[in-house]
Amino acid sequence: MKHPVFDALVTLVLCVTHGLVNASKVKLRHHADEYRQSADSEFKEPEDGVPVQQGGQLLDHAEKSRQLDCDLCMVAMGESAMPELKVLLHSLKQQTRDPGARISLHIVTDKDHEKTVKGQAEEHSFEAETVVMDGPVLSRIKKQVEDMHVVSEHHSGFAGLVKSFMFELFPRVQRCILLDTDLYFNSPAVDLLNLLDKNSIMLGTWRPSEPFGDRINSGVIVQDFSKMRLPGPAGKTWLESMMGVAEAASKLQLSDYQSNGIVKPRWGDQTLLHLVLLVYNGQFEASILPGGFQSLDKAWNSEMCQKFYGHCASLLDSSEIKLGHFNCAFEEGTPWFMTAKFEEFKSCLLRKMDKTFQLSIQR
């Protein structure tokens, strides 16, 4: 026979035990939810499926490289290019926000100035790879230009044409910012490099209202060398497409095309760049934006030729110049910061550029 008091005590113990177990389960679920929320805030699943901690702690190496590392390609030949290169590298260093960033320079120069170029790079703690335009390298580029049926009479001369072969001259580089020397960075270069989207082959200034050859300004161009080395939409690599510029100029009935089959590009490498883009894409319409070409915000190529796109039109103008381009100085052998053309805009630019701008152009 069961005792009523005993039965009541058993029931009470069972109820308390059940309650404690449920409470523990709730508490465990609460901690699990907190853990998951914490994990979700700490880690993010990127496209490649490798979890990386946010906030710069455990970033995937490829992502970290995309954010910090930067390759810049340029031609610096002749005595007049050296002062401009010095000012350009100064601005590049001033605008490097992360001391751990890898800034690599890839510079085509001449034998007489290679030491100076390397010295300037070392002064600013930049890695530098140089190609001297001499001997076999010079012969090869001249032969390729000849095979393109191109004769340049542009003021930039042969050095200007060399810019067209950067993807070939620096075979280990994957993506690069191609620059003239008459530039001054007012924002980090890596920000410009990272603007190039994955569907484009290059990024640059597009000016559809200008004549053919001047619609793309080649003073600031971001190029994906790795894509250029592969066949494009028309089944040709970039180098193979370069060999079709004369035929393209003929089809487009450009005035640059001569009756003897030679192309004399009025705008030098800019004309060639536009033509090669059309051949690479299998397009032969002069007015369209070429396939794979991404239009760049003009703040990243604010040109003196274009009166800085109105950035200096008024004292009240608050627009930003991220990269100043001091073209159209038109004083041969004189650095841009010592020309009369620059003096027209100097007071405006002293307001627009970083605080070291004036000091750098006076050194």
C-alpha positions in Angstrom: 0.0 0.0 0.0 1.4 3.4 -1.0 1.8 6.1 1.6 0.2 9.4 0.4 3.0 11.6 1.9 5.7 9.5 0.2 3.8 9.7 -3.1 3.7 13.5 -2.8 7.4 13.8 -2.0 8.3 11.7 -5.1 6.1 13.8 -7.3 7.6 17.0 -6.0 11.2 15.8 -6.6 10.3 14.7 -10.2 8.8 18.1 -10.9 11.8 20.0 -9.5 14.2 17.8 -11.5 12.2 18.2 -14.7 12.2 22.0 -14.2 15.9 22.1 -13.6 16.6 20.1 -16.7 14.4 22.3 -18.9 16.0 25.4 -17.4 19.4 23.9 -18.2 18.3 23.3 -21.8 17.0 26.8 -22.2 20.3 28.1 -20.7 22.3 26.0 -23.1 20.3 27.1 -26.1 20.8 30.7 -25.0 24.6 30.2 -24.8 24.6 28.4 -28.2 22.7 31.3 -29.8 25.1 33.8 -28.3 28.0 31.8 -29.6 26.5 31.6 -33.1 25.9 35.4 -33.1 29.4 36.0 -31.9 30.8 33.7 -34.6 28.7 35.4 -37.2 30.0 38.8 -36.2 33.6 37.6 -36.1 33.7 35.6 -39.3 32.4 36.0 -42.8 32.2 33.4 -45.5 33.8 34.9 -48.7 33.1 33.8 -52.2 36.0 31.2 -52.2 34.5 29.5 -49.1 37.5 30.3 -46.8 36.3 32.0 -43.5 38.2 35.1 -42.6 37.9 37.2 -39.5 36.8 40.8 -40.2 38.5 43.9 -39.0 41.9 43.0 -40.4 42.7 40.3 -37.9 42.7 37.1 -39.9 42.0 38.3 -43.5 42.5 35.8 -46.2 45.9 36.5 -47.9 44.4 37.1 -51.3 41.9 39.6 -49.9 44.6 41.3 -47.9 46.7 41.6 -51.0 43.8 43.1 -52.9 43.4 45.7 -50.3 47.0 46.7 -49.7 49.4 45.7 -52.5 49.8 47.9 -55.6 51.8 47.7 -58.8 52.5 50.8 -60.8 54.0 50.8 -64.4 55.6 53.8 -66.1 58.1 55.0 -68.6 60.8 57.4 -67.3 63.3 58.1 -70.0 65.5 61.2 -70.4 66.7 63.9 -68.0 63.5 65.9 -67.9 61.5 62.9 -66.6 63.7 62.6 -63.5 62.4 65.6 -61.5 58.8 64.7 -62.4 59.4 61.1 -61.2 60.7 62.4 -57.9 57.6 64.5 -57.3 55.3 61.6 -58.4 57.0 59.1 -56.0 56.8 61.7 -53.2 53.1 62.0 -53.6 52.7 58.2 -53.8 54.5 57.8 -50.5 52.5 60.5 -48.8 49.3 58.8 -49.8 50.3 55.3 -48.7 48.0 54.8 -45.7 49.3 51.4 -44.5 53.0 50.9 -43.7 52.6 47.2 -44.5 51.4 47.9 -48.0 53.6 46.6 -50.8 54.1 49.3 -53.5 56.0 47.9 -56.5 57.3 50.1 -59.3 57.9 48.7 -62.8 59.8 51.3 -64.8 61.0 51.4 -68.3 64.0 53.7 -68.5 67.3 54.3 -70.4 70.8 53.2 -69.6 71.9 56.7 -68.5 69.1 57.1 -66.0 68.5 53.6 -64.6 70.7 54.4 -61.5 68.7 57.6 -60.8 65.4 55.8 -61.1 66.4 53.0 -58.7 67.8 55.6 -56.3 64.6 57.5 -56.2 62.6 54.3 -55.6 64.9 53.3 -52.8 64.7 56.8 -51.2 60.9 56.3 -50.8 61.3 52.6 -49.8 59.6 51.2 -52.9 60.4 48.0 -54.6 61.6 48.7 -58.1 61.9 46.6 -61.3 63.5 48.3 -64.2 63.7 47.4 -67.9 66.4 49.3 -69.9 65.2 50.3 -73.3 68.4 49.2 -75.0 69.9 46.3 -77.0 67.7 43.3 -77.6 64.7 44.8 -75.8 64.8 48.0 -77.9 65.2 45.9 -81.1 62.2 43.7 -80.2 59.9 46.6 -79.5 60.9 48.4 -82.6 60.3 45.3 -84.7 56.8 44.9 -83.1 55.9 48.5 -83.9 57.1 48.0 -87.4 54.9 44.9 -87.7 52.0 47.0 -86.6 52.6 49.3 -89.5 52.8 52.2 -87.2 55.0 55.3 -87.5 54.5 57.8 -84.6 55.0 61.5 -85.0 53.4 62.3 -81.7 55.4 64.6 -79.3 55.7 61.7 -76.8 57.9 59.9 -79.3 59.0 56.3 -79.1 58.8 56.4 -75.3 55.1 57.0 -75.7 54.7 53.8 -77.8 56.6 51.8 -75.3 53.6 52.1 -72.8 51.7 49.9 -75.2 54.0 46.9 -74.3 54.0 47.1 -70.5 52.1 43.8 -70.2 54.9 42.1 -72.1 57.8 43.9 -70.6 56.8 43.0 -67.0 55.5 39.4 -67.4 55.2 38.7 -63.6 52.8 41.5 -63.0 49.1 40.7 -63.0 47.4 44.1 -62.7 49.1 47.5 -63.0 48.3 51.2 -62.9 50.0 52.7 -66.0 51.1 56.3 -65.3 52.7 59.2 -67.0 55.3 61.0 -64.9 53.5 64.3 -64.9 51.1 63.2 -62.0 50.6 63.9 -58.3 48.6 61.5 -56.1 46.2 63.1 -53.7 44.6 59.8 -52.6 46.1 56.3 -52.1 47.1 54.5 -55.4 45.7 51.2 -54.1 42.2 52.8 -54.1 42.5 53.4 -57.8 43.8 49.9 -58.5 40.9 48.3 -56.6 38.3 50.2 -58.8 38.9 47.9 -61.7 36.1 45.4 -61.7 36.5 41.7 -62.5 34.6 41.9 -65.8 36.8 44.6 -67.3 40.2 44.5 -68.9 41.1 48.1 -68.2 39.9 51.2 -66.4 40.5 54.8 -67.7 39.1 58.1 -68.7 36.4 58.0 -71.4 35.6 61.2 -73.3 33.2 60.3 -76.1 32.9 63.9 -77.3 36.6 64.1 -78.2 38.0 63.0 -81.6 39.0 59.4 -82.1 42.4 58.9 -80.4 41.7 61.4 -77.7 38.6 59.7 -76.3 40.7 57.6 -74.0 43.5 59.4 -72.0 46.4 57.0 -71.4 48.1 59.1 -68.8 46.2 57.1 -66.1 45.1 53.6 -67.0 44.6 50.5 -64.9 45.2 47.3 -66.9 44.6 43.6 -66.1 47.7 42.1 -67.7 46.6 38.6 -66.9 43.5 39.0 -69.1 45.4 40.8 -71.8 47.7 37.8 -72.2 44.7 35.5 -72.9 42.4 35.5 -76.0 39.7 38.0 -75.8 36.1 38.0 -77.3 37.5 38.0 -80.8 39.8 35.1 -80.1 43.0 37.1 -80.1 45.4 38.0 -77.3 46.2 41.6 -76.7 49.6 41.3 -78.6 47.9 39.6 -81.5 45.2 42.3 -81.6 48.0 45.0 -81.7 49.0 43.6 -85.1 45.5 44.4 -86.4 45.5 48.2 -85.8 46.3 49.2 -89.4 43.4 47.1 -90.7 41.1 48.6 -88.0 42.1 52.1 -88.9 41.4 51.4 -92.5 37.9 50.0 -91.7 37.1 53.0 -89.6 38.5 55.3 -92.4 40.5 57.3 -89.9 42.7 60.1 -91.1 45.6 58.5 -89.3 45.6 55.7 -91.9 47.8 56.4 -94.9 47.3 55.2 -98.4 50.5 53.1 -98.1 49.0 51.1 -95.3 50.9 52.9 -92.5 49.2 54.3 -89.4 50.5 57.7 -88.1 48.5 58.0 -84.9 47.7 61.7 -84.2 47.4 61.0 -80.5 50.3 58.5 -80.2 49.6 55.5 -77.9 46.1 56.7 -77.2 45.0 56.1 -80.7 46.6 52.7 -80.7 45.0 51.8 -77.4 41.6 52.5 -78.7 42.2 50.6 -81.9 43.6 47.6 -80.1 40.5 47.5 -77.8 38.3 47.4 -80.9 40.3 44.6 -82.5 40.5 42.6 -79.2 36.7 42.8 -78.9 35.9 42.3 -82.7 34.2 45.8 -82.7 34.6 48.2 -85.5 32.5 51.2 -84.4 34.5 54.3 -83.5 31.8 55.9 -81.4 31.0 53.1 -78.9 32.5 52.5 -75.5 34.8 49.5 -76.3 34.0 46.2 -74.6 35.9 45.5 -71.4 36.7 49.2 -70.9 35.5 50.6 -67.6 35.0 54.4 -67.4 37.0 56.1 -64.6 35.8 58.9 -62.4 37.6 62.1 -63.7 38.7 62.9 -60.1 41.2 60.1 -60.6 42.6 61.8 -63.8 42.0 65.5 -63.3 43.8 66.9 -66.3 45.4 70.3 -66.8 44.6 69.9 -70.5 40.9 69.9 -69.5 41.4 72.8 -67.0 41.0 70.2 -64.2 37.4 69.6 -65.3 36.3 72.8 -63.5 37.9 71.9 -60.2 39.6 75.3 -60.3 36.8 77.3 -61.8 35.8 78.9 -58.5 37.2 79.6 -55.0 34.0 78.1 -53.7 34.5 74.8 -55.5 34.8 72.0 -53.0 35.2 69.0 -55.4 38.1 66.6 -54.8 41.1 66.0 -57.0 42.3 62.4 -56.2 45.0 62.4 -58.9 46.3 65.5 -60.6 47.5 65.1 -64.2 49.6 68.0 -65.4 49.5 67.4 -69.1 49.6 70.1 -71.8 52.4 72.0 -70.2 54.0 72.2 -73.7 57.5 73.3 -72.6 59.8 70.5 -73.8 62.5 69.5 -71.4 60.8 71.4 -68.5 59.1 69.6 -65.5 55.4 70.4 -65.4 55.7 72.3 -62.0 58.1 74.8 -63.6 55.9 75.8 -66.6 53.8 78.8 -67.3 50.7 76.6 -67.8 51.0 75.3 -64.3 51.3 78.8 -62.9 47.8 79.6 -64.2 46.4 77.0 -61.8 49.0 77.0 -59.0 47.0 78.9 -56.4 44.0 76.6 -56.8 46.1 73.5 -56.6 47.8 74.6 -53.4 44.4 74.6 -51.9 43.3 71.3 -53.4 46.4 69.1 -52.9 47.9 67.7 -49.8 49.9 69.8 -47.4 53.3 68.6 -48.8 52.4 69.6 -52.4 54.1 73.0 -52.3 57.2 71.6 -50.6 57.6 68.8 -53.1 57.5 71.0 -56.2 60.0 73.4 -54.7 62.7 70.8 -53.9 
